[in-house]
Structures are given as structure tokens and as C-alpha cells.
Amino acid sequence: MNAPVTDAMAPGFVLPHDLEAHEPPEARGLTRDGVRLLVSHGDTGEITHHGFAELPGLLHPGDLLVVNNSATLPAAVRLDRLAVHFSTEREDGTWLVELRRRLELRPGPGGGGGGQDARDPRRPGAAGTGAEMASEPYPGGAAGEWLPLPGGATLCLLERETPRLWRARLDREVPAYLRRYGIPIRYSYVERDWPLEDYQTVFGVRPGSAEMPSAGRPFTTGLVTGLVSRGIGVAPITLHTGVASPTADEPPYPEWYEVSEATARQVRLTRESGGRVIAVGTTVVRALETAALTGGRVRAARGWTSHLVTPSTGVRAVSGLITGLHEPRSSHLLMLSAIAGGELLSRSYAEALSAGYLWHEFGDVHLILQ
């Protein structure tokens, strides 16, 4: 029998169950900003451990945090045996969707199966829903096929866009339909449904993301006030995230983004004055690097981006990143290596593993500083 892979950066690494964040930190008795913060210092090679609420003291006056103001849609619609994950709206009104096969019911702490109405047991009088079915990508479907959805809606599959995603058309307006029949996308490591507000960030004002821009989740209004009071700027971009980040061997598909002139100007002024531009999330890196010219000058831009940041492309505009902890199959590790360097990133992940940091969107956070 082969020994388990213990290198968190290795392709064969399997994350231990107890290092997966199975629920929001509030359900673990923490505040949003009560998660842990691992800091990797590129200038010294030092790795330090903090609480996320310490972030204002770890940054310098004149630094700029760039955040994603995209809000999360309730983008999953469940059928009896399938689920449809709505990913990305195209300009012609069609959507990229992923079909998922629902697997057997796994009993949860609430004793029953979760449904379309995800009740929150933290609220007085709310009943626990227990665990819902896990799911996996469904390879079936055919161009021209119609799928009946709840509420009498029908979804027509038009053509495959990627090996996982279909271009499809719903017979009604999608955001309004999702508000009525959708729930947040959830994967098997999160063992029950949680309300949509658990998948929103304090910055989310422009609905459009299929999955939460989770690096922004630990921020609170109080923490943002503390940052601004120290002279640390905050500026928004928009990038509407699609479903399930592509794996390292899967090419990215286009996602819609916008970098406003006001944000581009703040980035330019920060860089010119010697401050650091720190992206809150890989989505922000993708947007800023798409909008960056040679030399790192960021211009206002909007449209579709398929830009993939790797060690070979490097980064031009950002000098730091706040992000979650990613599994080896995620292409995000290529981006992290481009910012931190492979050696520091490998040591950081070893520290996170040995110190019991939690992975995934409800887990702990990693700050990388060049």
C-alpha cells in the first residue's frame, strides 16, 4: 500500500477531512474576521501566523486593497437526479451552465435532507435541514435537449462550450428565476445548505457571480473602517466568477470583468507613491493583470478575460494577494507561485498543513506579500 502524500503542493495530495471548512466560521462560534491568517513575506522569506482581524496592523499606510464587488447568485437549481449550476451570462442572453449528477443522500446533523429552502439553525425557531446530496459532473446531455426545471421553466442545451460547460438558454429571465428557485452552489465538503447571505461579502453590490469571491468574506465593516483609519485604501473591481475554478490542465473560460477609471487611477497613484497593491482574491489579480499594460500601468478596462497568471507570465500590477488555501489540482496555485515564488509557497503550505489551517471558502486565509 502506498503511503499517503503529505506535501500539500503535490498533485497526489488529498486534503484531510478535518482540514476542510465544513461550515461558515459563524457556525463554529467565530466572527467573520475571526478566521486565521497565514502571512508569507516575500522580502524576508518569513512565514507568520495571525488572526485575520490583525490585518490593518500588517499593512502600511499608503497600501491599496483592491476588492471584488461582485455579489453571489443563488446559482444552483436542483432536479430529482440532476442539478444545474448557472455559471456565466453571455451577451446574447444565453448562459454557460454545468450539469451535475446528484449522488446518494448522506445523513447530516439535522437528521433529514436539505431542500430548496436552506434554513439557518443559528436563527431562533429555524429547523436544521441536515445534509443534502453530494454531486459530481454529469457527462450526459445533447445539443437541442430540453430540461424541465422547477416552476415550469425549461432549459435548452445549445452546444458544449468546454468539456464541463454547456451554452444554454432558459425560457425566462435567469436572475429573477434564480432568486425564486435557486440556492447557493455547494460542494460535498460543505455538509449542508447555508443561506445566501453566508455566501456574500461586505463588498458585494453587483450580483453576477456563480460562486462567492471568498477572499473578501472575512472582511467586516469594522475591519474596513480600521484599514481606512490607518491610511490603507480600498478600491473595487468587478469580476463575475463562474463555476468551479478550472483545474491546472483545463483552459480557463472567459469571465466578465470591469476595472473602472477611478480604481485604475488609485492603482497607478499607489504604485507611483511606493505603496503596495494587494489583490483581495485571485479574481482581482485576473482583472488587474488583464487591464495592466507593459510596465504595470493599469488602465480602465471592461469585457471578457481568459487571462491565466502563471510563473512564466508573472504579475505586473499587483504586489500582494489575500486568498484562501487551494488544493493542488487548482490552477490558482500557478498564480500564487507567480506572486510568492515556488519555494516560499511550498513552505507556506507546509506550515498551513502542520498548523491545522482550514481550506476552502469558509476556511482560513493566506496573505502573500512580495
DRENDO-1510 file (C-alpha; in Angstrom, 1 decimal, always signed):
<recs>
REC; n; res; u; v; w
REC; 1; MET; +0.0; +0.0; +0.0 .
REC; 2; ASN; +1.4; +3.4; -1.0 .
REC; 3; ALA; +2.0; +5.9; +1.8 .
REC; 4; PRO; -0.3; +9.0; +1.8 .
REC; 5; VAL; +1.0; +12.1; +0.1 .
REC; 6; THR; +1.7; +14.7; +2.9 .
REC; 7; ASP; +3.1; +17.5; +0.7 .
REC; 8; ALA; +0.1; +19.9; +0.3 .
REC; 9; MET; +1.5; +21.2; -3.0 .
REC; 10; ALA; +1.9; +17.7; -4.6 .
REC; 11; PRO; -0.5; +16.6; -7.3 .
REC; 12; GLY; -1.4; +13.4; -5.3 .
REC; 13; PHE; -2.2; +15.2; -2.1 .
REC; 14; VAL; -5.6; +14.5; -0.6 .
REC; 15; LEU; -6.7; +17.1; +2.0 .
REC; 16; PRO; -7.6; +15.5; +5.3 .
REC; 17; HIS; -11.2; +15.7; +6.2 .
REC; 18; ASP; -10.6; +17.7; +9.4 .
REC; 19; LEU; -8.8; +20.4; +7.5 .
REC; 20; GLU; -11.8; +21.2; +5.3 .
REC; 21; ALA; -14.0; +24.0; +6.5 .
REC; 22; HIS; -17.4; +22.3; +6.5 .
REC; 23; GLU; -19.4; +25.4; +7.6 .
REC; 24; PRO; -19.1; +29.1; +7.9 .
REC; 25; PRO; -16.9; +30.4; +10.8 .
REC; 26; GLU; -20.0; +31.8; +12.5 .
REC; 27; ALA; -21.3; +28.3; +12.9 .
REC; 28; ARG; -18.0; +27.4; +14.6 .
REC; 29; GLY; -18.5; +30.1; +17.1 .
REC; 30; LEU; -16.3; +32.7; +15.4 .
REC; 31; THR; -17.0; +36.1; +13.8 .
REC; 32; ARG; -16.3; +36.6; +10.1 .
REC; 33; ASP; -13.0; +38.1; +10.8 .
REC; 34; GLY; -12.2; +35.5; +13.5 .
REC; 35; VAL; -10.5; +33.1; +11.0 .
REC; 36; ARG; -6.8; +32.6; +11.0 .
REC; 37; LEU; -4.3; +34.5; +8.7 .
REC; 38; LEU; -1.1; +33.0; +7.4 .
REC; 39; VAL; +1.3; +35.6; +6.1 .
REC; 40; SER; +4.1; +34.9; +3.7 .
REC; 41; HIS; +6.7; +37.6; +3.5 .
REC; 42; GLY; +8.5; +37.6; +0.2 .
REC; 43; ASP; +11.2; +40.1; +1.1 .
REC; 44; THR; +12.4; +38.1; +4.1 .
REC; 45; GLY; +11.1; +34.6; +3.4 .
REC; 46; GLU; +9.5; +34.6; +6.9 .
REC; 47; ILE; +6.1; +33.0; +7.5 .
REC; 48; THR; +4.0; +34.3; +10.4 .
REC; 49; HIS; +0.6; +33.4; +12.0 .
REC; 50; HIS; -2.1; +35.8; +12.9 .
REC; 51; GLY; -5.8; +36.4; +13.2 .
REC; 52; PHE; -7.5; +38.0; +10.3 .
REC; 53; ALA; -8.6; +40.9; +12.4 .
REC; 54; GLU; -4.9; +41.8; +12.7 .
REC; 55; LEU; -4.8; +42.7; +9.0 .
REC; 56; PRO; -4.7; +46.5; +9.5 .
REC; 57; GLY; -1.6; +46.3; +11.5 .
REC; 58; LEU; +0.1; +44.1; +9.0 .
REC; 59; LEU; -0.2; +46.6; +6.1 .
REC; 60; HIS; +1.3; +50.0; +5.6 .
REC; 61; PRO; -0.3; +53.4; +5.2 .
REC; 62; GLY; -0.4; +54.1; +1.5 .
REC; 63; ASP; -1.1; +50.5; +0.6 .
REC; 64; LEU; -4.2; +49.8; -1.5 .
REC; 65; LEU; -6.5; +46.8; -1.2 .
REC; 66; VAL; -8.4; +46.0; -4.4 .
REC; 67; VAL; -11.6; +44.1; -3.8 .
REC; 68; ASN; -14.2; +42.3; -6.0 .
REC; 69; ASN; -17.6; +43.9; -5.6 .
REC; 70; SER; -19.5; +41.1; -7.4 .
REC; 71; ALA; -22.3; +39.6; -5.3 .
REC; 72; THR; -23.1; +35.9; -5.3 .
REC; 73; LEU; -26.2; +34.5; -7.1 .
REC; 74; PRO; -28.2; +31.5; -5.8 .
REC; 75; ALA; -26.9; +29.8; -8.9 .
REC; 76; ALA; -27.8; +26.1; -8.3 .
REC; 77; VAL; -31.2; +24.7; -9.3 .
REC; 78; ARG; -31.9; +21.1; -8.2 .
REC; 79; LEU; -33.9; +18.5; -10.0 .
REC; 80; ASP; -34.6; +14.9; -8.8 .
REC; 81; ARG; -31.4; +13.4; -10.2 .
REC; 82; LEU; -29.5; +16.4; -11.6 .
REC; 83; ALA; -28.6; +19.9; -10.6 .
REC; 84; VAL; -28.0; +22.8; -13.0 .
REC; 85; HIS; -25.3; +25.3; -12.0 .
REC; 86; PHE; -25.7; +28.6; -13.8 .
REC; 87; SER; -22.2; +30.0; -14.4 .
REC; 88; THR; -21.9; +32.9; -16.7 .
REC; 89; GLU; -24.3; +35.1; -18.7 .
REC; 90; ARG; -23.3; +35.8; -22.3 .
REC; 91; GLU; -24.1; +39.0; -24.2 .
REC; 92; ASP; -26.7; +37.2; -26.3 .
REC; 93; GLY; -28.7; +36.2; -23.2 .
REC; 94; THR; -27.5; +32.6; -23.2 .
REC; 95; TRP; -25.8; +31.2; -20.1 .
REC; 96; LEU; -23.0; +28.8; -19.5 .
REC; 97; VAL; -24.3; +26.0; -17.3 .
REC; 98; GLU; -22.8; +22.9; -15.7 .
REC; 99; LEU; -24.9; +19.8; -15.3 .
REC; 100; ARG; -24.2; +17.8; -12.1 .
REC; 101; ARG; -25.4; +14.4; -11.1 .
REC; 102; ARG; -26.8; +14.2; -7.6 .
REC; 103; LEU; -25.5; +11.4; -5.5 .
REC; 104; GLU; -26.9; +9.4; -2.6 .
REC; 105; LEU; -28.2; +11.3; +0.4 .
REC; 106; ARG; -25.7; +11.5; +3.3 .
REC; 107; PRO; -27.4; +12.0; +6.7 .
REC; 108; GLY; -26.4; +15.2; +8.4 .
REC; 109; PRO; -26.5; +16.7; +11.9 .
REC; 110; GLY; -30.1; +17.9; +11.3 .
REC; 111; GLY; -31.3; +14.3; +10.6 .
REC; 112; GLY; -33.0; +15.0; +7.3 .
REC; 113; GLY; -32.3; +16.1; +3.8 .
REC; 114; GLY; -31.8; +19.7; +2.8 .
REC; 115; GLY; -34.2; +21.2; +0.3 .
REC; 116; GLN; -34.6; +24.3; -1.8 .
REC; 117; ASP; -35.2; +26.3; +1.4 .
REC; 118; ALA; -31.9; +26.4; +3.3 .
REC; 119; ARG; -32.9; +27.3; +6.8 .
REC; 120; ASP; -30.2; +28.5; +9.2 .
REC; 121; PRO; -30.1; +26.7; +12.6 .
REC; 122; ARG; -28.5; +29.7; +14.2 .
REC; 123; ARG; -31.7; +31.6; +14.0 .
REC; 124; PRO; -34.3; +31.2; +16.7 .
REC; 125; GLY; -37.0; +28.8; +15.6 .
REC; 126; ALA; -35.3; +27.6; +12.5 .
REC; 127; ALA; -35.2; +23.9; +11.8 .
REC; 128; GLY; -32.0; +22.2; +10.7 .
REC; 129; THR; -32.1; +20.8; +7.3 .
REC; 130; GLY; -29.3; +18.3; +7.6 .
REC; 131; ALA; -27.1; +17.3; +4.7 .
REC; 132; GLU; -28.2; +17.3; +1.0 .
REC; 133; MET; -27.0; +15.1; -1.8 .
REC; 134; ALA; -23.4; +15.5; -3.0 .
REC; 135; SER; -22.9; +15.9; -6.7 .
REC; 136; GLU; -20.4; +15.2; -9.5 .
REC; 137; PRO; -20.1; +16.5; -13.1 .
REC; 138; TYR; -22.7; +14.8; -15.3 .
REC; 139; PRO; -21.2; +13.9; -18.7 .
REC; 140; GLY; -24.6; +13.4; -20.5 .
REC; 141; GLY; -26.8; +15.9; -22.3 .
REC; 142; ALA; -27.2; +16.5; -26.0 .
REC; 143; ALA; -27.4; +19.6; -28.1 .
REC; 144; GLY; -31.1; +20.6; -28.6 .
REC; 145; GLU; -32.2; +18.7; -25.4 .
REC; 146; TRP; -34.7; +20.5; -23.2 .
REC; 147; LEU; -34.6; +20.1; -19.4 .
REC; 148; PRO; -37.7; +20.8; -17.4 .
REC; 149; LEU; -36.9; +22.9; -14.3 .
REC; 150; PRO; -38.9; +23.8; -11.2 .
REC; 151; GLY; -41.6; +26.4; -11.7 .
REC; 152; GLY; -42.5; +25.2; -15.2 .
REC; 153; ALA; -39.3; +26.6; -16.7 .
REC; 154; THR; -37.4; +24.8; -19.5 .
REC; 155; LEU; -33.7; +25.0; -20.3 .
REC; 156; CYS; -32.4; +24.2; -23.8 .
REC; 157; LEU; -28.9; +22.9; -24.2 .
REC; 158; LEU; -27.4; +24.6; -27.3 .
REC; 159; GLU; -23.8; +23.4; -27.6 .
REC; 160; ARG; -20.8; +22.4; -25.4 .
REC; 161; GLU; -18.6; +25.3; -24.6 .
REC; 162; THR; -16.0; +23.3; -22.6 .
REC; 163; PRO; -15.8; +19.7; -21.5 .
REC; 164; ARG; -17.8; +20.7; -18.4 .
REC; 165; LEU; -20.0; +23.6; -19.6 .
REC; 166; TRP; -22.9; +23.9; -21.9 .
REC; 167; ARG; -24.2; +27.0; -23.6 .
REC; 168; ALA; -27.9; +27.0; -22.8 .
REC; 169; ARG; -31.0; +29.2; -22.9 .
REC; 170; LEU; -33.6; +29.5; -20.2 .
REC; 171; ASP; -37.1; +30.4; -21.3 .
REC; 172; ARG; -37.3; +33.3; -18.9 .
REC; 173; GLU; -35.1; +35.9; -17.2 .
REC; 174; VAL; -32.4; +34.0; -15.3 .
REC; 175; PRO; -31.5; +36.2; -12.3 .
REC; 176; ALA; -35.2; +36.6; -11.3 .
REC; 177; TYR; -35.7; +32.8; -11.8 .
REC; 178; LEU; -32.7; +32.1; -9.6 .
REC; 179; ARG; -33.9; +34.4; -6.8 .
REC; 180; ARG; -37.1; +32.3; -6.7 .
REC; 181; TYR; -35.8; +28.7; -7.3 .
REC; 182; GLY; -32.0; +28.8; -6.9 .
REC; 183; ILE; -29.8; +28.1; -3.9 .
REC; 184; PRO; -26.0; +28.8; -3.5 .
REC; 185; ILE; -23.7; +26.3; -5.2 .
REC; 186; ARG; -22.3; +24.0; -2.6 .
REC; 187; TYR; -19.8; +21.1; -2.9 .
REC; 188; SER; -19.5; +17.9; -0.9 .
REC; 189; TYR; -17.1; +19.2; +1.7 .
REC; 190; VAL; -19.8; +21.6; +2.9 .
REC; 191; GLU; -22.2; +19.1; +4.5 .
REC; 192; ARG; -25.5; +21.1; +4.4 .
REC; 193; ASP; -27.1; +24.1; +2.8 .
REC; 194; TRP; -26.5; +27.6; +4.2 .
REC; 195; PRO; -28.4; +30.8; +3.4 .
REC; 196; LEU; -27.3; +33.0; +0.5 .
REC; 197; GLU; -26.1; +35.7; +3.0 .
REC; 198; ASP; -23.4; +33.3; +4.2 .
REC; 199; TYR; -22.1; +33.4; +0.6 .
REC; 200; GLN; -22.0; +37.2; +0.3 .
REC; 201; THR; -19.1; +39.5; +1.1 .
REC; 202; VAL; -19.3; +43.0; +2.6 .
REC; 203; PHE; -18.2; +44.4; -0.8 .
REC; 204; GLY; -20.8; +42.5; -2.9 .
REC; 205; VAL; -23.1; +45.1; -4.6 .
REC; 206; ARG; -23.2; +43.8; -8.2 .
REC; 207; PRO; -24.9; +40.4; -8.5 .
REC; 208; GLY; -23.4; +38.1; -11.0 .
REC; 209; SER; -21.0; +35.5; -9.5 .
REC; 210; ALA; -21.9; +31.8; -9.6 .
REC; 211; GLU; -19.6; +31.3; -6.7 .
REC; 212; MET; -18.6; +33.6; -3.9 .
REC; 213; PRO; -15.4; +35.7; -4.3 .
REC; 214; SER; -14.4; +34.1; -1.0 .
REC; 215; ALA; -11.2; +36.1; -0.2 .
REC; 216; GLY; -13.4; +39.0; +0.7 .
REC; 217; ARG; -15.6; +37.1; +3.1 .
REC; 218; PRO; -13.7; +37.7; +6.3 .
REC; 219; PHE; -13.9; +41.5; +5.9 .
REC; 220; THR; -16.4; +43.3; +8.1 .
REC; 221; THR; -17.4; +46.9; +8.1 .
REC; 222; GLY; -15.5; +47.4; +11.3 .
REC; 223; LEU; -12.3; +45.9; +9.8 .
REC; 224; VAL; -12.6; +48.1; +6.7 .
REC; 225; THR; -13.0; +51.1; +8.9 .
REC; 226; GLY; -9.8; +50.1; +10.7 .
REC; 227; LEU; -8.0; +49.8; +7.4 .
REC; 228; VAL; -9.1; +53.2; +6.1 .
REC; 229; SER; -8.3; +54.8; +9.5 .
REC; 230; ARG; -4.7; +53.7; +9.1 .
REC; 231; GLY; -4.5; +55.2; +5.7 .
REC; 232; ILE; -4.9; +52.0; +3.7 .
REC; 233; GLY; -7.1; +52.4; +0.7 .
REC; 234; VAL; -9.8; +50.2; -0.6 .
REC; 235; ALA; -10.9; +50.2; -4.3 .
REC; 236; PRO; -13.3; +47.9; -6.2 .
REC; 237; ILE; -13.2; +46.0; -9.4 .
REC; 238; THR; -15.9; +43.6; -10.7 .
REC; 239; LEU; -15.3; +40.1; -12.0 .
REC; 240; HIS; -18.3; +37.8; -12.1 .
REC; 241; THR; -16.9; +34.3; -11.2 .
REC; 242; GLY; -18.1; +31.2; -13.0 .
REC; 243; VAL; -18.5; +27.7; -11.6 .
REC; 244; ALA; -15.7; +25.6; -10.1 .
REC; 245; SER; -12.3; +27.0; -10.8 .
REC; 246; PRO; -10.7; +25.2; -13.6 .
REC; 247; THR; -8.0; +22.6; -12.9 .
REC; 248; ALA; -4.4; +23.1; -13.9 .
REC; 249; ASP; -4.9; +21.2; -17.1 .
REC; 250; GLU; -8.2; +22.8; -18.1 .
REC; 251; PRO; -8.0; +26.1; -20.0 .
REC; 252; PRO; -9.9; +29.0; -18.4 .
REC; 253; TYR; -13.1; +30.2; -20.0 .
REC; 254; PRO; -14.0; +33.9; -20.3 .
REC; 255; GLU; -15.4; +35.7; -17.4 .
REC; 256; TRP; -16.8; +39.3; -17.4 .
REC; 257; TYR; -14.8; +42.0; -15.6 .
REC; 258; GLU; -14.6; +45.7; -15.2 .
REC; 259; VAL; -11.8; +48.0; -13.9 .
REC; 260; SER; -13.2; +51.5; -13.5 .
REC; 261; GLU; -11.2; +54.6; -14.3 .
REC; 262; ALA; -11.3; +55.6; -10.6 .
REC; 263; THR; -9.8; +52.3; -9.5 .
REC; 264; ALA; -7.2; +52.3; -12.3 .
REC; 265; ARG; -6.2; +55.8; -11.1 .
REC; 266; GLN; -5.9; +54.7; -7.5 .
REC; 267; VAL; -3.7; +51.7; -8.5 .
REC; 268; ARG; -1.5; +54.0; -10.6 .
REC; 269; LEU; -1.1; +56.5; -7.8 .
REC; 270; THR; -0.4; +53.8; -5.2 .
REC; 271; ARG; +2.4; +52.3; -7.3 .
REC; 272; GLU; +3.9; +55.7; -8.2 .
REC; 273; SER; +4.0; +56.7; -4.5 .
REC; 274; GLY; +5.7; +53.4; -3.4 .
REC; 275; GLY; +2.6; +51.7; -1.9 .
REC; 276; ARG; +1.7; +48.1; -2.4 .
REC; 277; VAL; -1.3; +47.0; -4.5 .
REC; 278; ILE; -2.8; +44.0; -2.7 .
REC; 279; ALA; -5.5; +42.0; -4.5 .
REC; 280; VAL; -8.2; +40.5; -2.4 .
REC; 281; GLY; -8.7; +37.3; -4.2 .
REC; 282; THR; -7.5; +35.6; -7.4 .
REC; 283; THR; -10.4; +37.2; -9.3 .
REC; 284; VAL; -8.9; +40.6; -8.6 .
REC; 285; VAL; -5.5; +39.5; -9.8 .
REC; 286; ARG; -7.0; +38.3; -13.0 .
REC; 287; ALA; -8.9; +41.6; -13.6 .
REC; 288; LEU; -6.0; +43.9; -12.8 .
REC; 289; GLU; -3.4; +41.8; -14.8 .
REC; 290; THR; -5.8; +41.8; -17.8 .
REC; 291; ALA; -6.0; +45.6; -17.5 .
REC; 292; ALA; -2.3; +46.1; -17.0 .
REC; 293; LEU; +0.0; +47.4; -19.7 .
REC; 294; THR; +3.6; +46.6; -20.1 .
REC; 295; GLY; +5.4; +48.1; -17.0 .
REC; 296; GLY; +2.4; +47.5; -14.8 .
REC; 297; ARG; +0.4; +50.6; -15.6 .
REC; 298; VAL; -3.3; +49.8; -15.1 .
REC; 299; ARG; -5.9; +51.3; -17.4 .
REC; 300; ALA; -9.7; +51.3; -17.2 .
REC; 301; ALA; -11.0; +48.3; -19.0 .
REC; 302; ARG; -14.0; +46.0; -19.2 .
REC; 303; GLY; -15.0; +43.0; -21.2 .
REC; 304; TRP; -14.2; +39.3; -21.1 .
REC; 305; THR; -11.0; +37.8; -19.8 .
REC; 306; SER; -9.4; +34.4; -20.1 .
REC; 307; HIS; -6.1; +35.6; -18.7 .
REC; 308; LEU; -4.2; +32.9; -16.8 .
REC; 309; VAL; -1.4; +34.1; -14.4 .
REC; 310; THR; +1.4; +31.6; -14.2 .
REC; 311; PRO; +5.1; +31.8; -13.1 .
REC; 312; SER; +6.0; +32.3; -16.7 .
REC; 313; THR; +3.7; +35.2; -17.3 .
REC; 314; GLY; +4.4; +36.8; -13.8 .
REC; 315; VAL; +2.4; +39.7; -12.5 .
REC; 316; ARG; +2.8; +43.4; -13.5 .
REC; 317; ALA; +0.3; +45.3; -11.4 .
REC; 318; VAL; -0.1; +43.5; -8.0 .
REC; 319; SER; +2.5; +43.2; -5.2 .
REC; 320; GLY; +0.4; +41.1; -2.8 .
REC; 321; LEU; -2.6; +38.8; -2.6 .
REC; 322; ILE; -5.1; +37.8; +0.0 .
REC; 323; THR; -6.6; +34.4; -0.8 .
REC; 324; GLY; -7.8; +31.1; +0.6 .
REC; 325; LEU; -5.9; +27.8; +0.7 .
REC; 326; HIS; -6.1; +25.9; -2.6 .
REC; 327; GLU; -5.8; +22.2; -3.4 .
REC; 328; PRO; -3.0; +21.1; -5.8 .
REC; 329; ARG; -5.4; +20.4; -8.7 .
REC; 330; SER; -6.4; +24.1; -8.7 .
REC; 331; SER; -4.9; +26.4; -11.3 .
REC; 332; HIS; -4.9; +29.1; -8.7 .
REC; 333; LEU; -1.6; +27.6; -7.3 .
REC; 334; LEU; +0.1; +28.7; -10.6 .
REC; 335; MET; -1.0; +32.3; -9.8 .
REC; 336; LEU; +0.2; +32.0; -6.2 .
REC; 337; SER; +3.6; +30.8; -7.4 .
REC; 338; ALA; +3.8; +33.7; -9.7 .
REC; 339; ILE; +3.5; +36.1; -6.8 .
REC; 340; ALA; +5.2; +34.3; -3.9 .
REC; 341; GLY; +7.7; +32.1; -5.8 .
REC; 342; GLY; +7.5; +28.3; -5.6 .
REC; 343; GLU; +9.9; +27.8; -2.7 .
REC; 344; LEU; +8.1; +30.2; -0.3 .
REC; 345; LEU; +4.7; +29.0; -1.4 .
REC; 346; SER; +5.7; +25.4; -0.7 .
REC; 347; ARG; +7.0; +26.2; +2.7 .
REC; 348; SER; +3.8; +28.2; +3.4 .
REC; 349; TYR; +1.6; +25.3; +2.6 .
REC; 350; ALA; +3.6; +23.0; +4.7 .
REC; 351; GLU; +3.1; +25.5; +7.6 .
REC; 352; ALA; -0.6; +25.7; +7.0 .
REC; 353; LEU; -0.9; +21.9; +7.0 .
REC; 354; SER; +1.1; +21.4; +10.2 .
REC; 355; ALA; -0.7; +24.2; +12.0 .
REC; 356; GLY; -4.1; +22.9; +11.1 .
REC; 357; TYR; -5.4; +25.7; +8.9 .
REC; 358; LEU; -8.7; +25.2; +7.2 .
REC; 359; TRP; -9.1; +25.1; +3.5 .
REC; 360; HIS; -11.9; +26.2; +1.1 .
REC; 361; GLU; -14.3; +29.2; +1.0 .
REC; 362; PHE; -15.3; +29.1; +4.7 .
REC; 363; GLY; -11.8; +28.4; +5.9 .
REC; 364; ASP; -8.7; +30.4; +6.8 .
REC; 365; VAL; -6.8; +33.0; +4.7 .
REC; 366; HIS; -3.4; +33.5; +3.3 .
REC; 367; LEU; -1.7; +36.9; +2.8 .
REC; 368; ILE; +1.2; +36.8; +0.3 .
REC; 369; LEU; +3.5; +39.9; +0.2 .
REC; 370; GLN; +6.2; +40.3; -2.4 .
</recs>
